[in-house]
Amino acid sequence: MIPPRFARPHQFVECNPNYVELVELDNAGHCPQDECPEQVNQAILNWMSGNFAPAGNKSKLQCC
């Protein structure tokens, strides 16, 4: 949760590209789940749908 130029975030994606996804959020600091919860929640739902949806059912998950 620091500026990408300091963190080298792509190194984490390179370790496990099948499950790790880099998502950069504008105007978010070290607590993005509080600062922009809609964006964080949607990114998590998208990631879960892409990685954990049952075979043959890639429908998008929705938050209640």
N, C-alpha and C positions, 0 to 999 in steps of 0.2 A: 504494500500500500504506500509506496513511495514513487517519486517520478521515475518513469521507465529508463531514463538516461543513467540513473544510478543503480538500478536493480538488475539489469540484464534479464528481463522477464522471459525472454524467449528460451533461456536455458532450461526452464521448467517444462516447457512444451516439448523441447527436444528430448527430454528424458522419457516421456511417455505420451507421444502424440496421439495415441488412440483414445485417451481419456482426459487429457489436460487441454484446456482451451484458454487462451489469453483474451480477456475482455478488458478494454480500456474505457473508463467512464470519464467524461468531461466534468469538471467542477466537483470532483469527489476527492476527499482526503483519506485519512486512515480509517474512517468508519463509514464506508459507502452504504452499508445497509441502513444507516440512520439518515444519511444525507440525501440519498436518492433511491429509496426503497423500491419504487416501481421498476426502475431500470435493473437493479440487482435481482429482484424477484423474477423478472422476465428472463434475464440471462440464465438464471439457475434453472427455470422451467424449460427453456430452450435446450440447455445442455442435457438435462435429464431426459427429455423427449428423444434427443438424438442418440443417447447412449444406453438408455434403460427401458425404452418402450418394448413391449412384447414383439417377437418376430411377426412380421406381416401387419403390424399395427403401429405405424409411425405417427399416429395422431398427436396433436399438440396437447400437452398437459395444461390445465388451467388452475389458477389459484382461486380459492373461494372468497 
